Amino acid sequence: MGQAKVAITMDDMLLAELDNLVKRHLFPNRSKAIQIAVAEKLQRLAKKRLAAELANLDMAEERSFAEEGMWLEHDACPHIERRNPLG
């Protein structure tokens, strides 16, 4: 994966905290610390979007679609004994 250089403006206090983390060897340098922080934030945002999408699902409708698919698969294989998956 390629990399690109970027320039950012940062609050002095935030930069001092970042430099302290590098000084304590929690990160090899500022660049790596910022890269990790941005990657983690993007990952959290993606999970948040996924959770929001899942919250919008109608579970009864999704279950119905899944069960419908099971019957369709059975119709394609008539030699398999047909049993109702719901009991």
C-alpha positions in Angstrom: 0.0 0.0 0.0 1.4 3.4 -0.9 1.8 6.3 1.4 1.4 10.0 1.0 2.8 12.9 2.9 0.3 15.3 4.5 0.6 18.5 6.5 -1.7 19.2 9.4 -2.2 22.0 11.9 -2.5 20.9 15.5 -3.2 22.5 18.8 0.1 23.1 20.8 -1.2 21.2 23.8 -2.3 18.2 21.7 1.1 18.2 20.0 2.9 18.3 23.4 0.8 15.2 24.4 1.7 13.5 21.2 5.4 14.2 21.6 5.2 12.9 25.2 3.8 9.6 23.8 6.7 9.4 21.3 9.2 10.3 24.1 7.9 7.4 26.2 8.3 5.1 23.2 4.6 4.3 22.9 5.0 5.2 19.2 8.2 5.4 17.1 7.4 8.9 15.8 4.6 11.5 15.4 3.7 10.2 12.0 3.1 6.7 13.1 1.1 7.8 16.1 -1.2 10.0 14.0 -1.5 7.2 11.4 -2.6 4.7 14.0 -5.0 7.2 15.6 -6.7 8.0 12.3 -7.0 4.3 11.4 -8.6 3.5 14.8 -11.0 6.4 14.4 -12.0 5.3 10.9 -12.6 1.8 12.2 -14.8 3.0 15.0 -16.8 5.1 12.6 -17.3 2.1 10.3 -18.6 0.0 13.2 -20.9 2.8 14.3 -22.4 3.0 10.7 -22.8 -0.8 10.7 -24.5 -0.8 14.0 -26.9 2.0 12.8 -27.7 -0.1 9.7 -28.3 -3.2 11.8 -30.6 -1.2 14.0 -32.8 -0.4 11.0 -33.3 -4.0 10.0 -36.7 -5.6 10.6 -35.6 -8.9 12.2 -38.9 -10.7 11.4 -38.6 -9.7 7.8 -34.9 -10.8 7.7 -35.9 -14.2 9.2 -38.6 -14.5 6.6 -36.1 -13.9 3.8 -33.7 -16.4 5.3 -36.4 -19.1 5.6 -37.6 -18.4 2.1 -34.1 -18.9 0.8 -33.9 -22.2 2.6 -37.0 -23.5 0.8 -35.8 -22.2 -2.5 -32.5 -24.1 -2.0 -34.5 -27.3 -1.2 -36.5 -26.9 -4.4 -33.3 -27.0 -6.3 -32.4 -30.4 -4.6 -35.6 -32.4 -4.5 -33.8 -35.6 -3.5 -33.2 -34.1 0.0 -35.8 -35.0 2.6 -38.0 -31.9 3.2 -38.3 -30.9 6.9 -39.7 -27.6 8.3 -36.8 -25.8 9.9 -39.2 -24.2 12.4 -40.3 -27.5 13.8 
